[in-house]
Amino acid sequence: MKLLPYDTMTIHVPLPVESVQELLRQHVAPVRWFRRGTKRVAFKGQVSESGFKISRSIEYRNSCLPFLDGTFEPEAEGTTIHVRLTLHPLVVAFLCCWFGSLVLFAIGNISPLFKDGEPMILFAVGGFAVFSALLTLIGFWAEVPKSRRLLSEIFAPPK
């Protein structure tokens, strides 16, 4: 497990870009905020001419689900797909606020700490930080292999 929730992958498909886009669109549904879709697909998000922004379609909650941001690169013998797996930008924004507030809380409590000699508050803040980081990393890295496998299966040649 890496310490940052970031990974990349490259897939070569022996099809033209238009065929790759259409194949991916068959497995991606638009994001629905208020109701579930009836069509069961592997991913939700959007596919455009230049790339895609998708995440795995799951039946449970996981804010640390990998967000796949990909681009299509046409080549003479097909298409190369470059994919970045990261946290969703809103999750990154929340984590920045969360860890920032922990740091500010710790800084605000350092000077009284030296007067009283009670370091327990810093241990609590450190514990919150470690727990939050582990929860994020475990949630992300547990889902990365599933997302990679599903995306690879979409573009695998038929058997």
C-alpha positions in Angstrom: 0.0 0.0 0.0 1.4 3.4 -1.0 1.2 6.4 1.3 -0.7 8.6 -1.3 -4.0 7.7 -2.8 -2.8 8.0 -6.4 -2.2 5.4 -9.0 -1.9 5.2 -12.8 -2.5 2.6 -15.4 -2.2 2.4 -19.2 -4.3 0.2 -21.4 -3.6 -0.5 -25.1 -6.7 -1.4 -27.2 -6.4 -2.5 -30.8 -9.5 -0.4 -31.8 -9.9 3.2 -33.1 -10.7 5.9 -30.5 -14.3 6.2 -31.6 -14.9 2.4 -31.0 -13.1 2.6 -27.6 -15.3 5.6 -26.6 -18.5 3.7 -27.6 -17.4 0.5 -25.8 -16.8 2.5 -22.6 -20.1 4.4 -22.9 -21.9 1.0 -22.9 -20.5 0.4 -19.4 -20.9 3.9 -17.9 -24.2 5.4 -16.7 -24.7 9.1 -15.8 -24.4 10.0 -12.1 -27.9 10.1 -10.5 -28.0 12.1 -7.3 -31.5 11.4 -6.0 -32.6 8.1 -7.3 -31.0 4.9 -8.4 -30.9 4.0 -12.1 -32.5 0.7 -13.2 -29.6 -0.1 -15.6 -26.8 -2.0 -13.8 -23.4 -0.9 -15.2 -19.8 -1.2 -14.0 -19.1 2.6 -13.8 -20.9 5.9 -13.3 -19.7 9.2 -14.7 -19.1 10.7 -18.1 -17.3 9.8 -21.3 -16.3 12.6 -23.7 -14.4 12.8 -26.9 -11.1 13.5 -25.2 -11.4 11.2 -22.1 -13.6 10.2 -19.2 -14.2 10.9 -15.5 -15.8 7.8 -13.9 -16.0 5.8 -10.6 -17.1 2.3 -9.9 -20.9 1.8 -9.5 -21.3 0.3 -6.0 -24.3 -0.6 -3.8 -22.6 0.7 -0.6 -21.0 3.9 0.6 -17.3 4.6 0.2 -16.2 8.2 0.0 -12.7 6.9 -0.7 -13.7 5.1 -3.9 -11.1 5.7 -6.7 -12.0 8.4 -9.2 -10.8 7.4 -12.7 -9.7 10.2 -14.9 -8.6 9.0 -18.3 -7.6 10.2 -21.7 -7.6 8.6 -25.1 -4.4 8.7 -27.3 -4.9 7.5 -30.9 -2.1 5.4 -32.3 -1.4 3.7 -35.6 -2.4 0.3 -34.2 -5.3 1.3 -32.0 -5.7 3.5 -28.9 -3.8 3.9 -25.7 -5.8 4.9 -22.6 -4.0 6.7 -19.8 -5.8 6.5 -16.5 -5.2 8.3 -13.2 -6.8 6.8 -10.1 -7.3 9.4 -7.4 -9.7 10.5 -4.7 -12.7 12.5 -5.8 -11.8 16.3 -5.7 -14.6 16.9 -3.1 -13.1 14.2 -0.9 -9.6 15.8 -1.2 -11.1 19.2 -0.3 -12.8 17.7 2.8 -9.6 16.0 3.9 -7.6 19.2 3.5 -10.1 21.0 5.7 -10.1 18.1 8.2 -6.3 17.8 8.5 -6.0 21.6 8.4 -8.3 22.0 11.4 -6.4 19.3 13.3 -3.1 21.2 12.7 -4.7 24.5 13.8 -6.1 22.8 16.9 -2.7 21.3 17.7 -0.9 24.6 17.1 -3.4 26.4 19.4 -2.7 23.9 22.2 1.1 23.8 22.0 1.8 26.8 24.2 -0.5 25.9 27.1 1.0 22.4 26.9 4.4 23.6 27.9 3.0 25.4 30.9 0.9 22.5 32.1 3.0 19.6 31.0 -0.1 17.7 29.7 0.8 16.3 26.3 -2.4 14.1 26.1 -4.2 16.6 23.8 -1.5 16.2 21.2 -1.7 12.5 21.4 -5.5 12.7 20.8 -5.0 15.0 17.8 -2.2 12.7 16.5 -4.5 9.7 16.9 -7.3 11.4 15.0 -4.9 12.3 12.2 -3.5 8.7 12.0 -6.9 7.1 12.1 -8.2 9.5 9.4 -5.3 8.8 7.1 -5.5 5.0 7.6 -9.3 5.0 7.0 -8.8 7.0 3.8 -5.9 4.9 2.5 -7.4 1.5 3.3 -10.7 2.6 1.7 -9.0 3.8 -1.4 -6.4 0.9 -1.9 -9.0 -1.8 -1.2 -11.0 -0.5 -4.2 -8.2 0.2 -6.6 -7.7 -3.5 -7.8 -11.5 -3.8 -8.4 -11.6 -0.6 -10.5 -8.5 -1.7 -12.5 -9.9 -5.2 -13.1 -13.3 -3.9 -14.3 -11.8 -1.3 -16.6 -9.4 -3.9 -18.1 -12.2 -6.4 -18.6 -14.2 -3.9 -20.6 -11.3 -3.6 -23.1 -10.1 -7.2 -23.0 -10.5 -9.1 -26.3 -13.5 -11.4 -26.4 -12.6 -15.0 -25.6 
